[in-house]
Amino acid sequence: MKRRILLLLCLVGGMAALHADVKITDIVVKPRWPWNGLVDITYKVECKEKDENGKYKDVYLDFEGIDNDRKEKDGTPQKVKMKSLTGQGAKDPVKDGGPYTVTWNMAKDAPAFNYSSFNVKIHAIAGIAPYLVIDLQTWKKRYTSQSPNIDDDTCRTTELWLRQIPAGTFEMGTGIYTPFNAIFTQMFYIGLFECTQKQWELVMGDNPSYFKGDCRPVEYVSYNMIRGTGAQAGAGWPTYGHAVDNSSFMGKLREKTGLTFDLPTEAQWEYAARGGSESQRFTYSGSNNIDEVAWYYNNSSSRTHDVGKKKPNELELYDMSGNVWEWCLDWYGNYGTAVVSDPLGPNSGSNRVERGGCWGDYAGDCRSANRFGHDASSYSNGFGFRVVCLPLVR
C-alpha cells in the first residue's frame, strides 16, 4: 500500500526556544489492515537539550492529521487534531530515544479521511508543554501535549486551558495603524478561550454577566475588576509591571495557583490572534470568512454565545474575533515605528486597550488588527477578557 508521509515539522519552545535541538526521526505510519479505523505511528526522538540539573529535557508531542484530498473552503487541506491517541507520547512526555509507538483512532477523530491519502504532522516541543491546565476546583496544575476535548464543557468551566505561544517575531498593525516589527524574547501561555462565567465564579464567587450561561464569556467586567485600582498595583501598568491588587480577579487567581496570571499586552494579543509563527495573515483570527470564526452583528442574534463553538485560529485559540471585546494591559496610544522587543505600550494614557470586537459589532470591528480603548472603570455586556500566564513563578 502506498503511503504519503509528511516531513515532520519540529517546533521548539521554552526558555531556550531559539537554541533547542529537537528532531523526530524514523517515522513510520501504518493503517491497520484489514482496515479497522486504527493507525499505528512509530518514531524516534533526538533531544540533547538538558535542564538545570543536567538531565535531558522532556519532549511534548502534538499530533495532527492532514488530508490533502479534502479541502477547506479557503482551499487549504483539511486538518484535524489527533485526540484519540494511545501509547508512548500520546499524553505523557517522552525522552531522547525510541522507537516509540502511538495508535490513532482515525475513525473517531476523522471518519471522512481516506486512510490511503492522509498525512501526519507531529509538533515537538522540548522542555515546556504545549498546554497548561488549571483545575479550578482543586487548583492543581498540569502540563500536557494533548489539546482539550472540545465537546466536553469541562474545558470551559471547571478547568482553565492555556496554549503555549513560542517566542518569535511578527509585524504588528496594518492599514491606518502603522505596522512595526515586534519581537517576543520569551514564550507565554494564553487562554484557549475567553474567560467564562463559571471560571470567573469559581475564582471570585459571583457572576456580573448580563447574558447568563456557564460557558458564555464573562462580561460586565472592567479592567479595574480584573486587575484592581491600586496606583502601584492593578492600575500601575506599565510603570509597576505585573503588580495587581490582591482582591482583583488576577490577584485571587495568583494566590490560588502560585502562577503569574495577567491580561495580555496588546502585542501579545495580536501575535496570538494572528496565529503566532503559524500565521497565515487572515483578516480575522483564523479565517478571511468572519462567519467561520466569530459571533458578530450578522449572526449573534444580539447576544453572546458559548466559547469555543466557532473555528479556532492557527494556534487553536477560539473567539479572538467577536463574542466579546477583550481587555489588554496597555494604555491606548499610537504605535511607534521602530523594532520593539516585548512591547509594553505607552507609559501613560486615559483609556486601556480592547481588541477583537464583540457580538454587536460589524465585521470590520472584529479584524485582528482593529483596536479600541475605554476607561479602565468601564464595563458593558460586550466587554470580557482572556488570561495569559507568564514564564515566571510568583
N, C-alpha and C positions, 0 to 999 in steps of 0.2 A: 504494500500500500504506500503510495507516495504521500509524503508529509511536507508541509511548508513550515519551517521553523524560523521564527523571527529572531534576528540578532538581539541579544539581551541588552536592555538599557539599564545601566547601573547608576543610580543616583546616590550621592554621598551627602550626609547631613551631620549635624552635631557641631561641636565647637571647632573642630579641625576640618570643616567642610571642604575647604579648597585643597587639602593635603592628604585626605584619607585615601587608602588604596584598597578598593574592594572590587573583586571580579567574580562573576558567576560563569563557570565553565562546564564543558561536557554535558550539555543539556540534551536530554532525550525525551520526546513526547510520544506516548503510545496510547491511542484509544484501545480499549479492551475489545477483543474480538472473540466470539460474536459480539456485536455492539450491544452494550447494556447501559449506556449513558455515562460510564465512568472512564476517566482518562488518567493514566499514570505519568508522572513527570519526575525524572531523576536529574540531579545536578550536583555540582561540586562548588565549594566556596573557597575563595582565596582572599583572606583578610589579614594583613600583617600589622594592622594598627593595634597599638597597645594602650591600655588605660594607665592611670597614675600609679597603679600597683604592679605594672609590668605584665599584666595578663592580656591575652588577645581579647579584643572587644567583641561583644555580641553583635550579630548581624540580623537585622529585622528585614523580613521579606514581604512584599506586597505583590500579589499575582493578578494579572489582567488578561482576559481573553479578548481576541480581536478576530472578527470575521470580515475579511476583505471582500467577500462576495455579497455582503449585506451592507447597505449604505444608510446613513442618517439623511435627514432632509437637506443638510448642507453639503452632502456628497462625501463626507468622511466615513471611514469604515465603522461599523457598529462595534462598540466596546462594552465589556461587562466586567465588573469586579468579581473575581473568583472567590466567593464567600464559602461555598460548601466544600471545604477542604479538610482532609485528614492527613496525618503523617508529620514528618520532620520539617519544621519551618512553616507549618500551616498557621499556628498561633504563637508558639514559643519561639524565641530567637535560636539561631544556630551559630556554630563556631567555624573557624577555619577548618576545612576538611571536607569529608563526604566519602562516597556519594550519599546524598540524601534523597528521599522519595516522598512525594505527596500525591494524593489521589484526589482528583476533582470530580464532583458530581455535575457534569455539564448539563445533563438532562434537567436538573433542578434549577441551575442558575441561568442557563441559556438554551432552552429547549428548541429554539428556532435555528441555532447554529448548526452548520454542517460539520460533522466530525472529521471529514476529509479535507476541509479547506480553512480551518481556523488557525490562528497563530497564538503564541503565548508570549507575553511580556512580563518580566519579573523586575520589580524595582527593589534594589538592595541598599539598605542604609546602615552604616556602621555606627555603633555606639548609642544612638538615640532612636527610639521607636517612632514610627510614623504617627501614631495616635497616643494621646494621653486621655485617660478616662477617670473621672472622679465620681465615686458613688456618693450621692448627695444624702444618703441616709446613714451610712457608716463613716463617711468622709475619708475612706481609704482611696488611694490612687493606684492605678496600674498603667503599664505601657504595653502596647500591642501593635502588631503589624496588620491585624485584621480590622477592616472597616466595619461599622455597625450594621446590624440587621435593620434596614430602614423600615421594614414592615412591622417592627416591634416598637411601640411607643416608649419603651424604657429609655431609649437613647435621647428622647426629647423631654423626659420628665424626671425620673429619679437618678439618671446619670447625666454627666456633663462631658461631651465628647469634643476634643480639640485635635486639630490636624497640624503636624509639623510643617513649617514653611522654611525651607533651607535658606541660608544666606545667598545673596545674589545681587544683581543689578537690573534696573529697568528704567524705561523712560516714563516719567510721571507727567500727567496732564496732556491735553490736546485742545485744538481749536482756540477758544478765547483764553484758555489757561495755558500760558507759555510753557511748553514741555521742558523738563530738565532731567538729568540723569541722577537717580537716587541709588545709593549703594547700601546694602544691609550687610554688616560685618558679622552679625550673629543670627542664628536661627531663632524662631519663636513659634509658639503654638497659638492657633486661633480657633475659635469655636466653629464647628461644622454648621451650627445653626444659630439664628438669633436666640438670645436668652428667652426661654419660655416662661409662662406664668407659673407653672409648677416649680420650675427651678428657682425662680425668684422667691416663691412662697417658702420653699424649703430652707432658703438662706435667711430671709427677712421675717417670715411669719405672717405676711399679709399679701394682698394682691390688689394693686391700684388700678388694674386694667379696666377699660370700658367694654371691650369685646371679650367676654369671658370664655375661657377654654384652656385646659391644662397645657395643650400642645400648641396653642397660639402664642405668638411673641408677646412678652410683657410690654405694655405701653403705658402712657400717662406717667412716664418716669423722666425726670430731668437729669441733666449732667450732675447737679448737686446731690441728688438722691443716690446716684451711682457711686460718686467719689467723695462727697462731702463738701463742706463750705469753709473749712479752716484755711486761713490765709497762707499758712505754712504747711498745709497738707492738701486736702482734696481740691481746693481752688488754686493751688500754687503751681500748677504745671505751666511752663517747663522749669521755672526757677527752682522749685523744690522737688523736681524729679517725680518719682512714682509714689511719693508720700500721699496717703489718703486718710480720711477720718475713720476711726475705729468703728463708728456707728453706721457707716455707709455700707452699701452692698459689697463693694470691693474689700472694705475693712473686715467685714464679717466673714467673707469667703476666704480671705487670707488667714484669719485666725483659725478657722476650722480645718484648713488644708495644709498650712505651713508653706504655701507656694505664693509667688508674687503674681497675682492676677491684676489686670487693669484693662482699661479701654485700649484699643489700638491707636497708634498715631495715625494721622491721615495718610502718610506714606505707606505704613504697614497695611492699612485697609485697602488702598488702591492696588498695591502689589498683590495682595491676596485675591482681591476681586477680579483682577485681570488674569489670574492663573499662575502667578509667580514665574518660574523659569519654564513652565509648560505653556505659557500664554500664547494664544492664537489671535490676540488683539481684537476680540469681539467687541461690538458696540456695547452690549450688555454683559453682565457677568455670566459667561458660559455659552452665549449664543448671539447671533445677529437677529434672531427672531425672539422678540421680547415675550411672546406668549408661551414659549418653551420654558422660560426661567423665572418669570416674575408675576406677582399679583399686583395689578395696577388698575388705573381708572376703567379700562375697557373690559376687564374680566373679573374684577374682585367682588362685584355686587355690593360695593361700598362698605367693605369690612375687611378685617384681617383674616388670614387662613392659617391652618396648622403649618408649622415649619416643615421643610423637607419634602413637600409634595410636588415640587417642580423639579426640572432637570438641574443637576449641580453643575458647577463650573469645572475647569480642568483639574482643580485640586480637590474636588469632591466637597466644595463648600456650597451651601444652599442659601437661596433668598438674599444674596448680596445685591440683587436688583429687586426693588419693590418690597411689598408687605409692610415694613416699617422703615422709616429713616433710622440710621444707626449713628449714635454719638461717637465722636473720635476725641482724642485728647486735646488736639491743637486749638489754638486761637485761630479764628478765621482771618486770613490776610492774603496778600499777593504772594505768588511763588517767586523764588529767586531764579536765576538763570545758570548759576554755577553748579558743578557736580557737588553733591552733598552726601556725606556718609551719615547714615542713621538720622534722617531729618526729624527735627523736633517741632517745626513750625515756628511762627513768630514768637517773640518774647512777651508780647502783651497784645491786648485787643479788647473788644467789647462783646464778641459772640464766640461761641465754641462751634466747631465744625460738625456737620452732619452729612452723611453720604448715603447714596443708594436709592433714594426715592421711597414712596410708600403706596399703599392701596388706593389712595385718592388722587395720585399724580398721573400726568400724561407720560407717554413713553420717553420723551426727551429728558425728563427729570430723573429717570431711572438708569441713565447711562453710567458706565463705570467711571467716566471722567467728570461727571457732574458733581457739584458741591454746593452746600448751603450752610448757613450759620444761624444760630439762635442764642439768646441769652441763656446762661447756664441754669437759670431757675425755671426756664420754660418747659412745659410738658403738654402733650396732647395725645389723642388716640392714634397718632401716626408716628410717635417718637419711641424708639426702642434702642437696642444695642446688642453687640456680641462681645465676648471676652477674649483677651489674649492672656497667655501665661509666658512670662519671661524666663530665660535660662538662668535664673538666679533663685536661690532658696532664701526665703525671708528669715 
